[in-house]
């Protein structure tokens, strides 16, 4: 009698015992998808759209701007004054502010001088690149 009670308890714990060992039904209207294709439906998805890009942006390093002393500013001003428009090939090292976060990076621009815009305080190259004079830290001049 005790054994019969155990069997009834087991059936109570597994109410679907009658279908437990049946074969999995095959689809009637279409072919079964290959295993390689089925794996794709379990791939992770981006629950937070844009989160990965935000983390990368936070990790991106920016430099602080170096502020020149008065002596170095005077040397740069003299160099700019000596430049002959449309006849000088120059290399300028300047600070470019980052658009998304504090700081920026130092870039180097090489090219031929087109114009010095004293009103806007910019140096303009023949390819129309504009660099603010206040952001320049070094100028190398090569005559053509």
FIDRENDREN-183199 format. One record per residue: residue number from 1; residue in three letters; x, y, z of N, C-alpha, C in turn. Coordinates in Angstrom, 3 decimals. Each point is the difference from the previous one (the first is absolute). Last residue first. Example, Ala and Ser with C-alpha at 12.3 -4.5 7.8 and 13.67 -1.06 7.14 Angstrom:
BEGIN
(pt 2; "SER"; (12.850; -2.250; 7.080); (0.820; 1.190; 0.060); (-0.770; 1.090; 0.730)) (pt 1; "ALA"; (0.290; -5.720; -0.070); (-0.890; 1.190; 0.000); (0.900; 1.200; 0.000)) 
END
This chain:
BEGIN
(pt 144; "UNK"; (58.430; 78.510; -50.729); (-0.139; -0.760; -1.247); (0.975; 0.488; -1.049)) (pt 143; "UNK"; (0.421; 0.042; 5.612); (-0.253; 0.817; -1.179); (-0.098; -0.904; -1.232)) (pt 142; "UNK"; (-1.124; -1.100; 5.220); (0.900; -0.402; -1.073); (-0.352; 0.823; -1.235)) (pt 141; "UNK"; (-1.003; -0.142; 5.768); (-0.160; 0.637; -1.298); (1.065; -0.530; -0.962)) (pt 140; "UNK"; (-2.845; -1.289; 4.886); (1.254; -0.196; -0.743); (-0.233; 0.528; -1.407)) (pt 139; "UNK"; (-2.488; 0.536; 5.177); (-0.028; 0.194; -1.461); (1.402; -0.232; -0.538)) (pt 138; "UNK"; (-3.336; -0.908; 4.847); (1.274; 0.018; -0.706); (-0.235; 0.188; -1.500)) (pt 137; "UNK"; (-3.523; 0.168; 3.246); (1.102; -0.110; 0.967); (1.359; 0.010; -0.683)) (pt 136; "UNK"; (-5.596; 1.644; -0.852); (1.302; -0.407; -0.545); (1.039; -0.047; 1.113)) (pt 135; "UNK"; (-4.687; 1.564; 0.275); (0.186; -1.420; 0.294); (1.371; -0.518; -0.453)) (pt 134; "UNK"; (-1.635; 4.556; -0.696); (0.105; -0.243; 1.444); (0.270; -1.458; 0.346)) (pt 133; "UNK"; (-0.879; 1.438; -4.524); (1.353; 0.375; 0.424); (0.197; -0.282; 1.494)) (pt 132; "UNK"; (-3.393; -2.771; -3.215); (0.000; 1.169; 0.878); (1.418; 0.270; 0.499)) (pt 131; "UNK"; (-1.341; -2.425; -4.682); (0.513; -0.289; 1.340); (0.033; 1.301; 0.785)) (pt 130; "UNK"; (-2.169; -2.470; -4.855); (0.145; 1.189; 0.851); (0.453; -0.423; 1.392)) (pt 129; "UNK"; (-0.139; -1.867; -5.510); (0.037; -0.360; 1.412); (0.267; 1.262; 0.795)) (pt 128; "UNK"; (-0.161; -0.349; -4.934); (-1.031; 0.679; 0.804); (-0.121; -0.516; 1.434)) (pt 127; "UNK"; (3.412; -0.965; -3.470); (-1.127; -0.948; -0.046); (-1.178; 0.477; 0.865)) (pt 126; "UNK"; (4.067; 2.503; -0.187); (-0.549; -0.019; -1.365); (-1.148; -1.000; -0.144)) (pt 125; "UNK"; (0.766; 2.122; 4.870); (0.832; -0.711; -0.954); (-0.666; 0.014; -1.379)) (pt 124; "UNK"; (-0.249; 3.377; 4.554); (-0.755; -0.758; -0.997); (0.985; -0.614; -0.989)) (pt 123; "UNK"; (-0.382; 2.194; 5.327); (0.907; -0.257; -1.111); (-0.749; -0.923; -0.943)) (pt 122; "UNK"; (-2.003; 3.703; 3.818); (0.148; -1.338; -0.556); (1.094; -0.025; -1.058)) (pt 121; "UNK"; (-2.673; 3.617; 2.695); (1.159; -0.599; 0.663); (0.166; -1.461; -0.407)) (pt 120; "UNK"; (-3.142; 3.527; -1.592); (-0.504; -1.223; 0.646); (1.098; -0.737; 0.772)) (pt 119; "UNK"; (1.223; 4.006; -2.188); (-1.277; 0.344; 0.629); (-0.551; -1.204; 0.776)) (pt 118; "UNK"; (3.922; -0.378; -2.699); (0.276; 0.649; 1.283); (-1.286; 0.375; 0.736)) (pt 117; "UNK"; (1.589; -3.677; -3.724); (-1.186; 0.820; 0.273); (0.166; 0.597; 1.390)) (pt 116; "UNK"; (3.322; -2.095; -3.952); (-0.090; 0.207; 1.444); (-1.164; 0.965; 0.217)) (pt 115; "UNK"; (1.183; -3.655; -4.258); (-0.331; 1.322; 0.527); (0.085; -0.015; 1.525)) (pt 114; "UNK"; (1.608; -3.603; -2.921); (-0.817; 0.763; -0.933); (-0.191; 1.426; 0.509)) (pt 113; "UNK"; (3.825; -4.258; 0.733); (-0.782; 1.098; 0.545); (-0.764; 0.716; -1.098)) (pt 112; "UNK"; (1.504; -5.250; 0.010); (0.424; 1.306; -0.495); (-0.954; 1.063; 0.521)) (pt 111; "UNK"; (1.156; -4.770; 2.649); (-0.558; 0.471; -1.254); (0.548; 1.361; -0.386)) (pt 110; "UNK"; (-0.833; -3.801; 4.389); (1.051; 0.418; -0.920); (-0.659; 0.435; -1.291)) (pt 109; "UNK"; (-1.264; -1.023; 5.546); (-0.496; 0.286; -1.350); (1.154; 0.519; -0.834)) (pt 108; "UNK"; (-1.145; -2.834; 4.929); (1.011; 0.667; -0.818); (-0.568; 0.145; -1.403)) (pt 107; "UNK"; (-2.050; -0.606; 5.445); (0.084; -0.431; -1.392); (1.089; 0.779; -0.712)) (pt 106; "UNK"; (-2.036; -1.384; 5.262); (0.917; 0.816; -0.779); (0.152; -0.611; -1.383)) (pt 105; "UNK"; (-4.446; -0.272; 3.431); (1.234; -0.639; -0.429); (0.844; 0.987; -0.790)) (pt 104; "UNK"; (-4.074; 0.092; 4.175); (0.146; -0.073; -1.446); (1.276; -0.721; -0.352)) (pt 103; "UNK"; (-3.760; 1.790; 4.358); (1.343; -0.287; -0.490); (0.026; -0.015; -1.518)) (pt 102; "UNK"; (-4.547; -1.203; 2.553); (0.998; 0.986; 0.374); (1.377; -0.443; -0.488)) (pt 101; "UNK"; (-4.201; -1.750; -2.794); (0.399; -0.009; 1.397); (1.098; 1.020; 0.247)) (pt 100; "UNK"; (-2.245; -0.531; -4.287); (-0.885; -0.765; 0.864); (0.363; 0.042; 1.480)) (pt 99; "UNK"; (2.414; 2.108; -3.799); (-1.388; 0.457; -0.080); (-0.896; -0.666; 1.028)) (pt 98; "UNK"; (5.435; 1.283; 0.198); (-0.898; -1.120; -0.245); (-1.439; 0.509; 0.032)) (pt 97; "UNK"; (4.439; 2.997; -1.374); (-0.921; -0.368; 1.083); (-0.899; -1.141; -0.436)) (pt 96; "UNK"; (5.065; 1.246; -1.630); (-1.367; -0.098; -0.520); (-0.904; -0.476; 1.128)) (pt 95; "UNK"; (5.191; 2.428; -0.734); (-0.911; -0.735; 0.869); (-1.404; 0.053; -0.596)) (pt 94; "UNK"; (5.004; 0.237; -2.686); (-1.056; 0.758; 0.666); (-0.886; -0.925; 0.827)) (pt 93; "UNK"; (4.624; 0.774; -3.517); (-0.484; -0.884; 1.063); (-0.990; 0.819; 0.814)) (pt 92; "UNK"; (2.002; 0.482; -5.287); (-0.531; 0.592; 1.222); (-0.424; -1.119; 0.949)) (pt 91; "UNK"; (3.143; 1.179; -4.667); (-0.499; -1.106; 0.818); (-0.414; 0.617; 1.332)) (pt 90; "UNK"; (0.799; 2.045; -5.411); (0.129; 0.018; 1.453); (-0.531; -1.298; 0.615)) (pt 89; "UNK"; (1.660; 3.017; -4.701); (-0.469; -1.328; 0.377); (0.254; -0.102; 1.489)) (pt 88; "UNK"; (-0.658; 4.538; -3.177); (0.660; -0.749; 1.063); (-0.649; -1.357; 0.186)) (pt 87; "UNK"; (-1.404; 3.656; -2.956); (1.356; -0.356; -0.401); (0.715; -0.848; 1.039)) (pt 86; "UNK"; (-4.516; 2.164; 0.164); (0.068; -0.682; -1.291); (1.420; -0.348; -0.427)) (pt 85; "UNK"; (-0.079; 3.479; 3.865); (-1.173; -0.711; -0.492); (0.249; -0.537; -1.400)) (pt 84; "UNK"; (3.640; 0.814; 3.788); (-0.432; 0.647; -1.236); (-1.148; -0.830; -0.558)) (pt 83; "UNK"; (2.190; 0.709; 5.215); (-0.519; -0.876; -1.055); (-0.444; 0.814; -1.200)) (pt 82; "UNK"; (1.590; 1.810; 4.252); (0.980; -0.170; -1.069); (-0.510; -0.873; -1.143)) (pt 81; "UNK"; (-2.599; 0.791; 3.991); (0.199; 1.284; -0.689); (0.959; -0.133; -1.175)) (pt 80; "UNK"; (-0.676; -3.713; 2.849); (-1.199; 0.238; -0.815); (0.145; 1.292; -0.788)) (pt 79; "UNK"; (3.398; -0.986; 3.068); (0.030; -0.973; -1.097); (-1.190; 0.218; -0.928)) (pt 78; "UNK"; (0.159; 2.515; 3.945); (1.031; 0.450; -0.941); (0.069; -0.927; -1.209)) (pt 77; "UNK"; (-2.888; -1.245; 3.504); (-0.502; 1.210; -0.670); (1.002; 0.527; -1.022)) (pt 76; "UNK"; (1.345; -3.607; 2.737); (-1.007; -0.420; -0.987); (-0.570; 1.196; -0.765)) (pt 75; "UNK"; (2.942; 0.916; 3.532); (0.732; -0.679; -1.078); (-0.968; -0.445; -1.091)) (pt 74; "UNK"; (-1.839; 1.835; 3.918); (0.673; 1.037; -0.793); (0.754; -0.610; -1.179)) (pt 73; "UNK"; (-1.992; -2.920; 3.131); (-1.036; 0.675; -0.799); (0.622; 1.069; -0.894)) (pt 72; "UNK"; (2.772; -2.157; 3.118); (-0.320; -0.904; -1.116); (-1.075; 0.617; -0.901)) (pt 71; "UNK"; (1.122; 2.359; 3.915); (1.160; -0.050; -0.883); (-0.291; -0.865; -1.233)) (pt 70; "UNK"; (-3.214; 0.235; 3.526); (0.050; 1.218; -0.825); (1.167; -0.015; -0.986)) (pt 69; "UNK"; (-1.937; -4.736; 1.526); (0.407; 1.189; 0.745); (0.153; 1.170; -0.976)) (pt 68; "UNK"; (-3.477; -4.207; -0.782); (1.351; 0.504; -0.230); (0.297; 1.208; 0.877)) (pt 67; "UNK"; (-3.288; -4.471; 0.601); (-0.062; 1.446; -0.168); (1.418; 0.547; -0.034)) (pt 66; "UNK"; (-2.535; -4.942; -1.146); (1.174; 0.655; 0.567); (-0.138; 1.495; -0.264)) (pt 65; "UNK"; (-4.020; -3.913; 0.456); (0.689; 0.994; -0.824); (1.166; 0.616; 0.767)) (pt 64; "UNK"; (-1.935; -5.162; 0.586); (-0.273; 1.368; 0.420); (0.812; 0.963; -0.849)) (pt 63; "UNK"; (-1.773; -4.944; -1.691); (1.075; 0.739; 0.668); (-0.516; 1.349; 0.469)) (pt 62; "UNK"; (-2.593; -5.019; -0.742); (0.235; 1.325; -0.565); (1.094; 0.684; 0.821)) (pt 61; "UNK"; (-2.250; -5.354; -0.952); (0.887; 0.929; 0.699); (0.088; 1.335; -0.743)) (pt 60; "UNK"; (-3.924; -4.104; 0.429); (0.888; 0.720; -0.924); (0.760; 1.089; 0.752)) (pt 59; "UNK"; (-3.491; -2.778; 1.961); (1.364; -0.525; 0.072); (0.982; 0.789; -0.850)) (pt 58; "UNK"; (-4.654; 1.010; -0.075); (0.524; 0.318; 1.325); (1.449; -0.457; 0.139)) (pt 57; "UNK"; (-2.319; -1.122; -3.920); (0.230; 1.449; 0.032); (0.595; 0.409; 1.344)) (pt 56; "UNK"; (-1.364; -4.470; -0.537); (1.202; 0.272; -0.796); (0.357; 1.479; 0.026)) (pt 55; "UNK"; (-4.025; -1.272; 2.045); (1.133; -0.493; 0.784); (1.310; 0.274; -0.739)) (pt 54; "UNK"; (-3.975; 0.977; -2.242); (0.194; 0.944; 1.100); (1.192; -0.412; 0.863)) (pt 53; "UNK"; (-1.431; -2.857; -3.471); (0.660; 1.190; -0.554); (0.290; 1.018; 1.102)) (pt 52; "UNK"; (-2.455; -3.825; 1.207); (1.374; -0.362; -0.354); (0.780; 1.182; -0.540)) (pt 51; "UNK"; (-4.659; 0.505; 0.908); (0.796; -0.097; 1.222); (1.466; -0.305; -0.304)) (pt 50; "UNK"; (-3.882; 0.346; -3.139); (0.968; 1.088; 0.113); (0.893; -0.079; 1.223)) (pt 49; "UNK"; (-4.511; -2.576; 0.269); (0.526; 0.479; -1.272); (0.928; 1.184; 0.240)) (pt 48; "UNK"; (-1.512; -4.111; 3.080); (0.181; 1.443; 0.146); (0.664; 0.524; -1.263)) (pt 47; "UNK"; (-0.942; -4.486; 0.080); (-1.161; 0.481; 0.736); (0.056; 1.513; 0.169)) (pt 46; "UNK"; (2.139; -3.482; -3.590); (0.348; 1.222; 0.728); (-1.252; 0.547; 0.683)) (pt 45; "UNK"; (1.053; -5.348; -1.034); (-0.493; 1.208; -0.638); (0.341; 1.206; 0.873)) (pt 44; "UNK"; (1.824; -5.517; -0.919); (-0.366; 1.113; 0.875); (-0.489; 1.196; -0.799)) (pt 43; "UNK"; (-0.757; -5.065; -1.789); (1.116; 0.932; 0.164); (-0.439; 1.192; 0.847)) (pt 42; "UNK"; (-2.665; -3.864; -1.594); (0.387; 0.089; 1.397); (1.173; 0.950; 0.231)) (pt 41; "UNK"; (-1.860; -1.068; -4.302); (-1.102; 0.570; 0.762); (0.327; 0.123; 1.483)) (pt 40; "UNK"; (3.019; -2.013; -3.213); (-0.080; 1.459; -0.098); (-1.103; 0.605; 0.838)) (pt 39; "UNK"; (0.711; -4.779; -0.618); (0.851; 0.596; 1.025); (-0.112; 1.522; 0.003)) (pt 38; "UNK"; (-2.127; -2.807; -3.309); (-0.745; 0.143; 1.246); (0.823; 0.693; 1.078)) (pt 37; "UNK"; (1.879; -1.155; -4.251); (-0.894; 1.157; -0.106); (-0.738; 0.243; 1.316)) (pt 36; "UNK"; (2.811; -3.756; -0.423); (0.838; 1.194; -0.147); (-0.853; 1.265; -0.034)) (pt 35; "UNK"; (-2.077; -4.316; 0.051); (0.513; 0.409; 1.311); (0.826; 1.287; -0.082)) (pt 34; "UNK"; (-3.900; -0.822; -3.669); (1.274; -0.627; 0.384); (0.508; 0.560; 1.331)) (pt 33; "UNK"; (-5.313; -0.279; -1.120); (1.143; 0.886; -0.217); (1.293; -0.700; 0.416)) (pt 32; "UNK"; (-4.513; -2.510; -1.850); (0.629; 0.423; 1.244); (1.247; 0.831; -0.329)) (pt 31; "UNK"; (-4.203; -0.171; -3.390); (1.159; -0.782; 0.425); (0.540; 0.572; 1.306)) (pt 30; "UNK"; (-5.302; 0.381; -1.207); (1.302; 0.527; -0.434); (1.119; -0.891; 0.518)) (pt 29; "UNK"; (-4.715; -0.931; 0.801); (-0.114; 0.980; -1.079); (1.345; 0.532; -0.513)) (pt 28; "UNK"; (-0.669; -3.233; 3.716); (-0.683; -0.550; -1.173); (0.055; 0.954; -1.196)) (pt 27; "UNK"; (3.409; -1.029; 4.537); (-0.920; 0.943; -0.637); (-0.586; -0.593; -1.285)) (pt 26; "UNK"; (1.417; -3.140; 4.177); (0.616; 0.645; -1.152); (-1.008; 0.974; -0.620)) (pt 25; "UNK"; (0.453; -1.902; 5.342); (-0.741; 0.018; -1.270); (0.768; 0.751; -1.098)) (pt 24; "UNK"; (2.153; -2.901; 4.132); (-0.339; 1.391; -0.323); (-0.725; 0.037; -1.349)) (pt 23; "UNK"; (-0.333; -4.358; 3.172); (0.918; 0.653; -0.938); (-0.483; 1.420; -0.281)) (pt 22; "UNK"; (-1.063; -2.415; 4.764); (-0.454; -0.009; -1.393); (1.045; 0.687; -0.882)) (pt 21; "UNK"; (-0.062; -0.594; 4.974); (0.904; -0.770; -0.845); (-0.483; -0.118; -1.448)) (pt 20; "UNK"; (-2.478; 2.520; 3.424); (1.410; 0.266; 0.273); (0.934; -0.699; -0.991)) (pt 19; "UNK"; (-4.974; 0.039; 0.686); (0.596; 0.555; -1.223); (1.509; 0.196; 0.116)) (pt 18; "UNK"; (-2.660; -1.833; 3.618); (-0.490; -0.713; -1.175); (0.596; 0.533; -1.304)) (pt 17; "UNK"; (0.814; 2.032; 4.330); (0.762; -1.221; -0.214); (-0.437; -0.733; -1.267)) (pt 16; "UNK"; (-1.210; 4.357; 2.407); (0.098; -0.184; -1.446); (0.789; -1.258; -0.359)) (pt 15; "UNK"; (-0.740; 1.610; 4.588); (-1.329; -0.143; -0.611); (0.047; -0.259; -1.512)) (pt 14; "UNK"; (3.174; -0.545; 4.385); (0.218; 0.071; -1.438); (-1.325; -0.167; -0.737)) (pt 13; "UNK"; (0.023; 0.002; 4.756); (1.125; 0.904; -0.253); (0.247; 0.192; -1.489)) (pt 12; "UNK"; (-3.288; -3.056; 1.452); (-0.454; 1.337; 0.386); (1.106; 1.028; -0.267)) (pt 11; "UNK"; (0.933; -4.518; -0.606); (-0.893; 0.481; -1.063); (-0.515; 1.395; 0.317)) (pt 10; "UNK"; (2.575; -2.122; 3.261); (0.836; 0.273; -1.170); (-0.859; 0.539; -1.132)) (pt 9; "UNK"; (-2.185; -1.467; 3.852); (0.718; 1.244; 0.283); (0.848; 0.411; -1.196)) (pt 8; "UNK"; (-2.157; -4.163; -0.190); (-0.986; 1.080; -0.128); (0.640; 1.357; 0.269)) (pt 7; "UNK"; (2.638; -3.771; 0.675); (-0.298; 0.116; -1.411); (-1.002; 1.129; -0.259)) (pt 6; "UNK"; (0.998; -1.132; 4.459); (1.151; 0.648; -0.628); (-0.248; 0.225; -1.484)) (pt 5; "UNK"; (-3.154; -2.467; 2.443); (-0.071; 1.404; 0.384); (1.139; 0.797; -0.626)) (pt 4; "UNK"; (-0.018; -4.642; -0.479); (-1.047; 0.582; -0.824); (-0.143; 1.484; 0.305)) (pt 3; "UNK"; (2.912; -2.558; 2.647); (0.542; 0.187; -1.346); (-1.032; 0.641; -0.905)) (pt 2; "UNK"; (-1.251; -1.203; 4.359); (0.868; 1.173; 0.021); (0.562; 0.279; -1.374)) (pt 1; "UNK"; (-2.576; -3.829; 0.625); (-0.802; 1.193; 0.000); (0.845; 1.257; 0.000)) 
END
